[in-house]
């Protein structure tokens, strides 16, 4: 399929919480607009944009369903804020949409990102708590949300994480982890596009 095309490859064809950054969102919007201006409906591009917007709220919807719509007063830890690993770029980052949805539902967000903390402050201000490590972000958390798949998050000390948290549930926005591994230490696990019902 499309992943075997070397111009595209399989590095970016994974289910997740949406794309961001400065280029792809802008280019999709510009191409769709150019089509409209020239009398053509660019349905595929419009669908790409709509699905991406939906994916940014998918993680919020899973979290909300897990807690039965009772999010007021909950604490959610975020691992990652930038739109992708190895950058501090927060433009069109899914983390901003997800954080704002959670905050509007009365959630306290505790976040850690290896390099994007300063940029995140420009987008989110003091509406969330910025932490100095992935472990600090989980202190007292009712749930953990993996937002950006930084290398640092690939093999965390799960026993310390479990000990720091109030709840044991992980919402994996990048399908980085294996459900079986988390189940062994007592975590509920919810990924993206895995057919799990809450």
N, CA, C and O of each residue as an XYZ file, in Angstrom:
792
protein
N       0.803     -1.179      0.000
C       0.000      0.000      0.000
C       0.852      1.252      0.000
O       2.014      1.254     -0.408
N       0.240      2.292      0.464
C       0.860      3.618      0.448
C       2.149      3.669      1.265
O       3.055      4.442      0.952
N       2.230      2.848      2.310
C       3.429      2.829      3.141
C       4.646      2.273      2.443
O       5.772      2.534      2.866
N       4.446      1.505      1.370
C       5.587      0.943      0.644
C       6.163      1.920     -0.372
O       7.230      1.665     -0.931
N       5.486      3.024     -0.619
C       5.993      4.049     -1.530
C       7.133      4.783     -0.837
O       6.908      5.410      0.198
N       8.366      4.723     -1.381
C       9.509      5.348     -0.699
C       9.385      6.862     -0.548
O      10.055      7.455      0.297
N       8.538      7.492     -1.357
C       8.343      8.939     -1.209
C       7.525      9.262      0.028
O       7.571     10.381      0.540
N       6.778      8.282      0.504
C       5.934      8.466      1.682
C       6.482      7.657      2.840
O       6.715      8.186      3.927
N       6.685      6.372      2.601
C       7.224      5.495      3.634
C       6.194      5.183      4.700
O       5.053      5.640      4.644
N       6.626      4.390      5.676
C       5.701      3.990      6.735
C       5.954      4.708      8.050
O       5.385      4.328      9.074
N       6.794      5.738      8.047
C       7.116      6.440      9.289
C       5.964      7.278      9.823
O       5.900      7.548     11.023
N       5.068      7.685      8.962
C       4.019      8.603      9.390
C       2.619      8.007      9.274
O       1.628      8.708      9.478
N       2.533      6.730      8.951
C       1.226      6.117      8.764
C       0.884      5.287      9.993
O       0.974      4.059      9.988
N       0.493      5.989     11.035
C       0.098      5.354     12.281
C      -1.147      6.055     12.802
O      -1.313      7.259     12.604
N      -2.018      5.310     13.465
C      -3.144      5.995     14.100
C      -2.630      6.876     15.231
O      -1.621      6.558     15.860
N      -3.303      7.954     15.486
C      -2.858      8.842     16.557
C      -3.835      9.970     16.788
O      -4.983      9.930     16.344
N      -3.355     10.976     17.492
C      -4.218     12.089     17.893
C      -4.131     13.275     16.947
O      -4.528     14.384     17.305
N      -3.621     13.054     15.752
C      -3.608     14.116     14.761
C      -2.234     14.687     14.509
O      -1.309     14.524     15.304
N      -2.128     15.357     13.385
C      -0.872     15.996     13.013
C      -0.912     17.467     13.391
O      -1.974     18.031     13.658
N       0.259     18.072     13.406
C       0.371     19.493     13.692
C       1.588     20.039     12.978
O       2.028     19.486     11.970
N       2.128     21.121     13.501
C       3.313     21.729     12.919
C       2.972     22.911     12.040
O       1.819     23.334     11.958
N       3.995     23.437     11.384
C       3.806     24.646     10.587
C       3.505     24.353      9.125
O       2.917     25.196      8.446
N       3.885     23.198      8.623
C       3.784     22.939      7.184
C       2.520     22.195      6.769
O       1.704     22.725      6.016
N       2.360     20.983      7.253
C       1.288     20.133      6.747
C      -0.101     20.738      6.949
O      -0.879     20.772      5.996
N      -0.448     21.218      8.150
C      -1.787     21.817      8.304
C      -2.012     23.004      7.364
O      -3.081     23.149      6.771
N      -0.991     23.845      7.241
C      -1.102     25.026      6.379
C      -1.249     24.616      4.917
O      -2.052     25.195      4.185
N      -0.474     23.617      4.491
C      -0.520     23.180      3.097
C      -1.861     22.541      2.746
O      -2.403     22.791      1.670
N      -2.394     21.726      3.638
C      -3.700     21.102      3.387
C      -4.773     22.178      3.245
O      -5.596     22.124      2.331
N      -4.762     23.161      4.159
C      -5.743     24.253      4.091
C      -5.595     25.044      2.791
O      -6.585     25.380      2.141
N      -4.335     25.338      2.417
C      -4.084     26.138      1.218
C      -4.530     25.408     -0.048
O      -5.128     26.017     -0.935
N      -4.249     24.128     -0.138
C      -4.665     23.361     -1.318
C      -6.188     23.277     -1.416
O      -6.749     23.408     -2.504
N      -6.852     23.059     -0.287
C      -8.317     23.003     -0.284
C      -8.902     24.353     -0.698
O      -9.860     24.410     -1.468
N      -8.321     25.439     -0.184
C      -8.798     26.785     -0.527
C      -8.576     27.079     -2.014
O      -9.450     27.639     -2.676
N      -7.416     26.704     -2.527
C      -7.124     26.922     -3.945
C      -8.132     26.187     -4.820
O      -8.600     26.724     -5.824
N      -8.461     24.973     -4.439
C      -9.472     24.225     -5.183
C     -10.811     24.937     -5.187
O     -11.444     25.073     -6.233
N     -11.250     25.397     -4.002
C     -12.537     26.106     -3.901
C     -12.529     27.370     -4.753
O     -13.504     27.670     -5.443
N     -11.417     28.110     -4.700
C     -11.315     29.355     -5.463
C     -11.375     29.109     -6.967
O     -11.704     30.013     -7.735
N     -11.060     27.900     -7.382
C     -11.076     27.552     -8.799
C     -12.252     26.650     -9.165
O     -12.249     25.987    -10.202
N     -13.257     26.643     -8.290
C     -14.485     25.938     -8.595
C     -14.457     24.439     -8.388
O     -15.308     23.726     -8.919
N     -13.493     23.951     -7.626
C     -13.396     22.513     -7.376
C     -13.452     22.243     -5.876
O     -12.746     22.870     -5.086
N     -14.292     21.313     -5.513
C     -14.341     20.896     -4.119
C     -13.273     19.836     -3.907
O     -13.286     18.796     -4.565
N     -12.367     20.093     -3.010
C     -11.261     19.166     -2.730
C     -11.685     18.271     -1.570
O     -11.224     18.431     -0.440
N     -12.576     17.321     -1.875
C     -13.196     16.517     -0.824
C     -12.192     15.703     -0.013
O     -12.340     15.573      1.203
N     -11.199     15.168     -0.654
C     -10.222     14.364      0.095
C      -9.456     15.252      1.070
O      -9.271     14.884      2.230
N      -9.009     16.417      0.606
C      -8.273     17.317      1.500
C      -9.164     17.838      2.619
O      -8.722     17.956      3.762
N     -10.410     18.149      2.299
C     -11.335     18.591      3.341
C     -11.581     17.473      4.354
O     -11.715     17.730      5.551
N     -11.639     16.239      3.869
C     -11.812     15.100      4.776
C     -10.580     14.900      5.648
O     -10.698     14.587      6.833
N      -9.399     15.080      5.066
C      -8.158     14.970      5.845
C      -8.176     15.972      6.991
O      -7.857     15.634      8.131
N      -8.548     17.200      6.680
C      -8.601     18.250      7.700
C      -9.652     17.941      8.770
O      -9.406     18.134      9.961
N     -10.814     17.466      8.346
C     -11.887     17.147      9.295
C     -11.497     15.979     10.197
O     -11.739     16.017     11.404
N     -10.897     14.945      9.616
C     -10.477     13.793     10.417
C      -9.395     14.213     11.403
O      -9.413     13.786     12.558
N      -8.461     15.037     10.966
C      -7.411     15.499     11.873
C      -8.009     16.269     13.049
O      -7.597     16.079     14.193
N      -8.971     17.129     12.767
C      -9.636     17.860     13.855
C     -10.341     16.894     14.805
O     -10.288     17.062     16.024
N     -10.998     15.888     14.244
C     -11.677     14.891     15.080
C     -10.685     14.116     15.938
O     -10.958     13.840     17.106
N      -9.539     13.767     15.370
C      -8.545     12.993     16.117
C      -8.029     13.768     17.320
O      -7.703     13.171     18.346
N      -7.951     15.075     17.207
C      -7.458     15.879     18.327
C      -8.407     15.830     19.519
O      -7.987     16.009     20.662
N      -9.681     15.588     19.250
C     -10.621     15.469     20.371
C     -10.876     14.017     20.763
O     -11.546     13.764     21.765
N     -10.362     13.062     20.002
C     -10.604     11.637     20.283
C     -10.073     11.229     21.652
O     -10.729     10.480     22.376
N      -8.886     11.720     22.007
C      -8.314     11.347     23.301
C      -9.147     11.933     24.444
O      -9.402     11.264     25.445
N      -9.564     13.186     24.281
C     -10.450     13.783     25.284
C     -11.712     12.942     25.444
O     -12.144     12.676     26.566
N     -12.303     12.525     24.333
C     -13.536     11.730     24.393
C     -13.323     10.415     25.134
O     -14.195      9.985     25.888
N     -12.175      9.772     24.929
C     -11.872      8.525     25.643
C     -11.741      8.785     27.148
O     -12.280      8.042     27.968
N     -11.021      9.844     27.490
C     -10.833     10.181     28.906
C     -12.181     10.493     29.550
O     -12.488     10.006     30.638
N     -12.974     11.303     28.872
C     -14.288     11.680     29.389
C     -15.180     10.450     29.586
O     -15.864     10.334     30.603
N     -15.170      9.544     28.621
C     -15.985      8.321     28.729
C     -15.504      7.444     29.878
O     -16.317      6.873     30.606
N     -14.195      7.335     30.045
C     -13.641      6.493     31.109
C     -14.128      6.953     32.484
O     -14.454      6.140     33.349
N     -14.169      8.264     32.662
C     -14.588      8.820     33.952
C     -16.097      9.107     33.998
O     -16.568      9.804     34.897
N     -16.835      8.584     33.055
C     -18.288      8.730     33.064
C     -18.759     10.165     32.963
O     -19.814     10.514     33.491
N     -17.976     11.006     32.282
C     -18.341     12.410     32.132
C     -18.104     13.251     33.372
O     -18.463     14.428     33.405
N     -17.501     12.653     34.394
C     -17.259     13.368     35.657
C     -15.773     13.705     35.767
O     -15.027     13.055     36.499
N     -15.362     14.730     35.029
C     -13.951     15.115     34.988
C     -13.592     16.200     35.992
O     -12.419     16.377     36.323
N     -14.582     16.921     36.473
C     -14.329     18.020     37.416
C     -13.446     17.551     38.573
O     -13.771     16.585     39.264
N     -12.318     18.250     38.774
C     -11.427     17.941     39.884
C     -10.411     16.844     39.616
O      -9.570     16.567     40.472
N     -10.468     16.210     38.444
C      -9.494     15.168     38.109
C      -8.163     15.807     37.726
O      -8.105     16.964     37.311
N      -7.096     15.024     37.876
C      -5.762     15.442     37.447
C      -5.285     14.475     36.375
O      -5.275     13.260     36.574
N      -4.889     15.032     35.234
C      -4.394     14.218     34.122
C      -2.956     14.627     33.836
O      -2.659     15.811     33.672
N      -2.066     13.638     33.779
C      -0.668     13.878     33.420
C      -0.518     13.793     31.907
O      -1.058     12.890     31.269
N       0.214     14.735     31.346
C       0.556     14.718     29.920
C       2.029     14.392     29.785
O       2.870     15.019     30.430
N       2.345     13.421     28.956
C       3.723     13.198     28.535
C       3.826     13.713     27.116
O       3.296     13.113     26.181
N       4.516     14.835     26.965
C       4.713     15.459     25.667
C       3.724     16.577     25.417
O       2.561     16.507     25.813
N       4.215     17.618     24.746
C       3.387     18.763     24.372
C       3.592     19.168     22.911
O       2.648     19.601     22.251
N       4.814     19.030     22.404
C       5.108     19.422     21.027
C       4.333     18.546     20.048
O       3.862     17.467     20.408
N       4.202     19.020     18.798
C       3.378     18.278     17.837
C       4.035     16.983     17.387
O       3.357     16.081     16.896
N       5.348     16.884     17.549
C       6.076     15.647     17.259
C       7.342     15.647     18.105
O       7.718     16.686     18.648
N       8.012     14.488     18.227
C       9.239     14.456     19.027
C      10.371     15.219     18.352
O      10.333     15.497     17.153
N      11.373     15.548     19.150
C      12.612     16.185     18.690
C      12.408     17.594     18.153
O      13.139     18.039     17.268
N      11.420     18.288     18.685
C      11.200     19.686     18.338
C      10.483     20.372     19.497
O       9.833     19.722     20.316
N      10.612     21.695     19.549
C       9.832     22.450     20.533
C       8.626     23.118     19.865
O       7.961     23.956     20.474
N       8.350     22.747     18.626
C       7.292     23.372     17.836
C       5.913     23.021     18.397
O       5.544     21.851     18.493
N       5.174     24.043     18.758
C       3.830     23.875     19.320
C       2.734     24.307     18.342
O       1.553     24.286     18.689
N       3.117     24.697     17.123
C       2.109     25.153     16.165
C       1.175     24.001     15.795
O       1.622     22.930     15.386
N      -0.122     24.241     15.946
C      -1.160     23.254     15.627
C      -1.004     21.952     16.421
O      -1.493     20.904     15.998
N      -0.325     22.019     17.566
C      -0.079     20.812     18.370
C      -1.384     20.267     18.945
O      -2.165     21.023     19.523
N      -1.631     18.961     18.795
C      -2.825     18.363     19.396
C      -2.912     18.589     20.905
O      -4.009     18.654     21.460
N      -1.769     18.707     21.563
C      -1.770     18.890     23.021
C      -2.565     20.114     23.445
O      -3.219     20.098     24.488
N      -2.516     21.168     22.654
C      -3.210     22.409     23.010
C      -4.724     22.192     22.989
O      -5.431     22.608     23.908
N      -5.208     21.545     21.946
C      -6.648     21.273     21.837
C      -7.095     20.373     22.981
O      -8.098     20.648     23.641
N      -6.344     19.289     23.214
C      -6.720     18.324     24.254
C      -6.678     18.976     25.630
O      -7.594     18.798     26.433
N      -5.613     19.732     25.906
C      -5.502     20.406     27.206
C      -6.660     21.369     27.414
O      -7.255     21.397     28.491
N      -6.986     22.157     26.399
C      -8.077     23.124     26.547
C      -9.427     22.440     26.767
O     -10.246     22.926     27.547
N      -9.662     21.324     26.089
C     -10.906     20.571     26.320
C     -10.968     20.060     27.756
O     -12.005     20.153     28.413
N      -9.850     19.521     28.237
C      -9.810     19.007     29.610
C      -9.982     20.127     30.629
O     -10.733     19.985     31.594
N      -9.291     21.232     30.416
C      -9.376     22.366     31.341
C     -10.812     22.887     31.412
O     -11.315     23.201     32.490
N     -11.466     22.975     30.247
C     -12.850     23.470     30.242
C     -13.799     22.509     30.958
O     -14.897     22.897     31.357
N     -13.371     21.247     31.122
C     -14.181     20.264     31.859
C     -13.802     20.202     33.335
O     -14.313     19.362     34.075
N     -12.900     21.096     33.766
C     -12.534     21.153     35.176
C     -11.363     20.285     35.579
O     -11.182     19.992     36.761
N     -10.557     19.868     34.598
C      -9.395     19.007     34.859
C      -8.156     19.855     35.118
O      -7.969     20.910     34.512
N      -7.323     19.377     36.022
C      -6.005     19.965     36.257
C      -5.006     19.149     35.441
O      -4.894     17.938     35.636
N      -4.281     19.793     34.531
C      -3.300     19.118     33.675
C      -1.898     19.382     34.204
O      -1.504     20.527     34.423
N      -1.150     18.296     34.405
C       0.265     18.358     34.795
C       1.062     17.811     33.615
O       0.857     16.664     33.215
N       1.965     18.610     33.052
C       2.620     18.212     31.806
C       4.132     18.269     31.889
O       4.720     19.078     32.607
N       4.736     17.370     31.118
C       6.185     17.384     30.939
C       6.497     17.127     29.472
O       5.937     16.221     28.854
N       7.395     17.934     28.924
C       7.938     17.741     27.583
C       9.430     18.021     27.667
O       9.828     19.010     28.282
N      10.270     17.181     27.065
C      11.717     17.380     27.185
C      12.228     18.721     26.678
O      13.201     19.240     27.225
N      11.601     19.309     25.643
C      12.128     20.575     25.119
C      11.083     21.660     24.844
O      11.461     22.809     24.617
N       9.812     21.348     24.854
C       8.802     22.310     24.397
C       8.114     23.091     25.508
O       7.101     23.742     25.254
N       8.630     23.046     26.723
C       7.938     23.697     27.837
C       7.787     25.210     27.631
O       6.709     25.761     27.855
N       8.845     25.867     27.213
C       8.764     27.325     27.032
C       7.783     27.690     25.923
O       6.986     28.616     26.072
N       7.843     26.964     24.815
C       6.901     27.230     23.722
C       5.466     26.938     24.154
O       4.537     27.648     23.770
N       5.295     25.897     24.949
C       3.951     25.549     25.428
C       3.373     26.672     26.281
O       2.170     26.930     26.243
N       4.229     27.338     27.047
C       3.752     28.440     27.892
C       3.162     29.570     27.056
O       2.254     30.266     27.512
N       3.668     29.761     25.835
C       3.104     30.788     24.947
C       1.688     30.415     24.510
O       0.856     31.291     24.277
N       1.418     29.116     24.400
C       0.107     28.646     23.942
C      -0.874     28.441     25.099
O      -2.056     28.766     24.992
N      -0.363     27.898     26.202
C      -1.247     27.481     27.294
C      -1.137     28.347     28.546
O      -1.946     28.217     29.465
N      -0.146     29.223     28.582
C       0.013     30.106     29.735
C       0.120     29.342     31.031
O       0.790     28.312     31.104
N      -0.542     29.848     32.055
C      -0.485     29.188     33.361
C      -1.720     28.316     33.606
O      -2.070     28.034     34.752
N      -2.371     27.894     32.530
C      -3.572     27.065     32.675
C      -3.246     25.615     33.018
O      -4.133     24.856     33.407
N      -1.965     25.221     32.875
C      -1.535     23.876     33.251
C      -0.317     23.992     34.161
O       0.288     25.058     34.271
N       0.036     22.884     34.811
C       1.242     22.832     35.636
C       2.360     22.218     34.811
O       2.199     21.137     34.244
N       3.498     22.910     34.745
C       4.657     22.431     33.988
C       5.597     21.714     34.948
O       5.994     22.276     35.969
N       5.948     20.491     34.627
C       6.751     19.650     35.519
C       8.149     19.442     34.954
O       8.384     19.636     33.761
N       9.078     19.044     35.827
C      10.479     18.895     35.442
C      10.856     17.499     34.971
O      11.982     17.288     34.521
N       9.946     16.550     35.063
C      10.242     15.190     34.617
C       8.935     14.462     34.333
O       7.860     14.884     34.758
N       9.055     13.370     33.612
C       7.845     12.583     33.344
C       7.264     12.013     34.626
O       6.049     11.861     34.751
N       8.133     11.699     35.579
C       7.648     11.147     36.842
C       6.925     12.212     37.663
O       5.875     11.942     38.247
N       7.485     13.420     37.708
C       6.827     14.509     38.439
C       5.438     14.797     37.866
O       4.508     15.102     38.613
N       5.300     14.702     36.554
C       3.995     14.970     35.929
C       2.926     13.996     36.405
O       1.745     14.338     36.449
N       3.339     12.786     36.760
C       2.358     11.767     37.160
C       1.976     11.835     38.634
O       1.063     11.127     39.059
N       2.646     12.663     39.419
C       2.370     12.716     40.859
C       0.915     13.110     41.120
O       0.479     14.199     40.747
N       0.184     12.221     41.759
C      -1.210     12.487     42.106
C      -2.186     12.432     40.948
O      -3.351     12.796     41.105
N      -1.728     11.979     39.777
C      -2.599     11.974     38.595
C      -3.612     10.838     38.651
O      -3.316      9.733     39.106
N      -4.806     11.142     38.179
C      -5.857     10.130     38.058
C      -5.714      9.335     36.767
O      -6.232      8.224     36.654
N      -5.009      9.909     35.795
C      -4.790      9.248     34.510
C      -3.553      9.853     33.859
O      -3.126     10.959     34.192
N      -2.994      9.100     32.926
C      -1.828      9.531     32.157
C      -2.196      9.531     30.684
O      -2.802      8.580     30.190
N      -1.830     10.600     29.979
C      -2.055     10.685     28.535
C      -0.718     10.868     27.833
O      -0.018     11.854     28.064
N      -0.366      9.917     26.978
C       0.825     10.083     26.143
C       0.413     10.909     24.934
O      -0.445     10.501     24.152
N       1.035     12.078     24.791
C       0.684     13.002     23.720
C       1.728     12.975     22.609
O       1.381     12.945     21.428
N       3.001     12.985     22.984
C       4.105     13.001     22.015
C       5.030     11.836     22.322
O       5.389     11.615     23.478
N       5.415     11.097     21.302
C       6.176      9.866     21.499
C       7.690     10.099     21.581
O       8.457      9.550     20.790
N       8.098     10.912     22.538
C       9.517     11.153     22.772
C      10.218      9.850     23.173
O       9.617      8.988     23.815
N      11.493      9.713     22.790
C      12.294      8.537     23.148
C      12.313      8.333     24.653
O      12.262      7.197     25.124
N      12.386      9.406     25.402
C      12.418      9.355     26.868
C      11.214      8.617     27.457
O      11.297      8.063     28.553
N      10.110      8.612     26.736
C       8.891      7.977     27.243
C       8.753      6.514     26.827
O       7.821      5.835     27.258
N       9.666      6.024     25.998
C       9.527      4.667     25.458
C       9.643      3.585     26.526
O       8.907      2.599     26.499
N      10.564      3.770     27.462
C      10.773      2.751     28.502
C      10.837      3.438     29.865
O      11.902      3.496     30.479
N       9.707      3.959     30.341
C       9.706      4.611     31.653
C       9.787      3.570     32.766
O       9.613      2.375     32.529
N      10.048      4.033     33.962
C      10.020      3.147     35.128
C       8.560      3.033     35.561
O       8.069      3.849     36.341
N       7.871      2.013     35.047
C       6.435      1.891     35.278
C       6.085      1.699     36.744
O       5.025      2.139     37.190
N       6.961      1.048     37.498
C       6.665      0.863     38.920
C       6.651      2.199     39.653
O       5.793      2.435     40.504
N       7.604      3.077     39.322
C       7.614      4.413     39.934
C       6.411      5.230     39.474
O       5.803      5.956     40.260
N       6.077      5.104     38.197
C       4.914      5.826     37.669
C       3.649      5.384     38.401
O       2.857      6.215     38.846
N       3.468      4.072     38.521
C       2.286      3.535     39.212
C       2.240      4.004     40.659
O       1.166      4.299     41.184
N       3.400      4.073     41.305
C       3.460      4.525     42.689
C       3.141      5.995     42.860
O       2.652      6.409     43.911
N       3.416      6.791     41.829
C       3.176      8.232     41.906
C       1.723      8.602     41.632
O       1.243      9.633     42.103
N       1.026      7.767     40.876
C      -0.326      8.106     40.426
C      -1.402      7.673     41.417
O      -1.225      6.718     42.173
N      -2.522      8.397     41.397
C      -3.707      7.994     42.161
C      -4.478      6.907     41.424
O      -4.996      5.976     42.041
N      -4.550      7.030     40.110
C      -5.255      6.058     39.278
C      -4.267      5.324     38.399
O      -3.126      5.758     38.241
N      -4.698      4.222     37.829
C      -3.821      3.463     36.938
C      -4.508      3.286     35.592
O      -5.026      2.215     35.273
N      -4.501      4.353     34.816
C      -5.055      4.284     33.467
C      -4.182      5.126     32.546
O      -3.787      6.241     32.885
N      -3.890      4.570     31.375
C      -3.065      5.243     30.375
C      -3.865      5.395     29.093
O      -4.424      4.430     28.574
N      -3.910      6.620     28.591
C      -4.506      6.918     27.296
C      -3.351      7.219     26.349
O      -2.728      8.278     26.427
N      -3.076      6.282     25.461
C      -1.897      6.330     24.596
C      -2.268      6.951     23.256
O      -2.803      6.277     22.375
N      -1.982      8.229     23.112
C      -2.331      8.955     21.898
C      -1.475      8.625     20.703
O      -1.744      9.110     19.604
N      -0.448      7.810     20.883
C       0.451      7.450     19.780
C       0.654      5.944     19.636
O       1.486      5.499     18.845
N      -0.104      5.163     20.399
C       0.025      3.700     20.362
C       1.475      3.251     20.530
O       1.963      2.378     19.812
N       2.141      3.868     21.490
C       3.545      3.570     21.757
C       3.713      2.303     22.585
O       4.716      1.602     22.452
N       2.747      2.008     23.430
C       2.895      0.917     24.397
C       2.024     -0.282     24.035
O       1.126     -0.198     23.197
N       2.318     -1.385     24.688
C       1.534     -2.612     24.508
C       0.581     -2.780     25.684
O       0.978     -2.682     26.846
N      -0.662     -3.030     25.367
C      -1.686     -3.200     26.398
C      -1.288     -4.282     27.397
O      -1.488     -4.115     28.600
N      -0.724     -5.396     26.910
C      -0.359     -6.518     27.769
C       0.688     -6.116     28.806
O       0.613     -6.523     29.965
N       1.658     -5.318     28.380
C       2.712     -4.865     29.294
C       2.124     -4.032     30.421
O       2.490     -4.206     31.583
N       1.216     -3.131     30.083
C       0.605     -2.262     31.090
C      -0.343     -3.046     31.991
O      -0.442     -2.765     33.185
N      -1.030     -4.018     31.429
C      -1.964     -4.827     32.226
C      -1.224     -5.599     33.314
O      -1.762     -5.817     34.399
N       0.003     -6.011     33.025
C       0.793     -6.767     34.003
C       1.048     -5.973     35.280
O       1.220     -6.555     36.351
N       1.073     -4.652     35.169
C       1.300     -3.832     36.365
C       0.017     -3.126     36.816
O       0.054     -2.182     37.605
N      -1.105     -3.601     36.302
C      -2.392     -3.129     36.799
C      -2.976     -1.912     36.128
O      -3.929     -1.331     36.646
N      -2.436     -1.500     34.982
C      -2.957     -0.329     34.281
C      -4.072     -0.711     33.321
O      -3.990     -1.732     32.637
N      -5.112      0.109     33.271
C      -6.048      0.075     32.155
C      -5.361      0.812     31.015
O      -4.686      1.816     31.243
N      -5.524      0.325     29.793
C      -4.826      0.905     28.644
C      -5.815      1.163     27.520
O      -6.613      0.296     27.164
N      -5.750      2.379     26.965
C      -6.583      2.746     25.827
C      -5.726      3.439     24.781
O      -5.168      4.510     25.025
N      -5.627      2.814     23.607
C      -4.899      3.402     22.492
C      -5.869      4.041     21.507
O      -7.046      4.243     21.804
N      -5.342      4.350     20.330
C      -6.129      4.976     19.274
C      -6.380      3.948     18.166
O      -5.452      3.276     17.717
N      -7.623      3.832     17.734
C      -7.955      2.968     16.613
C      -7.816      1.487     16.895
O      -7.578      0.702     15.977
N      -7.960      1.095     18.144
C      -7.782     -0.306     18.509
C      -9.098     -1.001     18.844
O      -9.093     -2.120     19.355
N     -10.210     -0.357     18.564
C     -11.508     -0.985     18.737
C     -11.918     -1.233     20.177
O     -12.802     -2.049     20.440
N     -11.285     -0.537     21.110
C     -11.637     -0.724     22.522
C     -12.860      0.106     22.875
O     -12.959      1.277     22.509
N     -13.770     -0.502     23.576
C     -14.943      0.217     24.070
C     -14.721      0.575     25.533
O     -14.202     -0.224     26.312
N     -15.116      1.770     25.886
C     -15.004      2.194     27.284
C     -16.387      2.149     27.893
O     -16.553      2.464     29.071
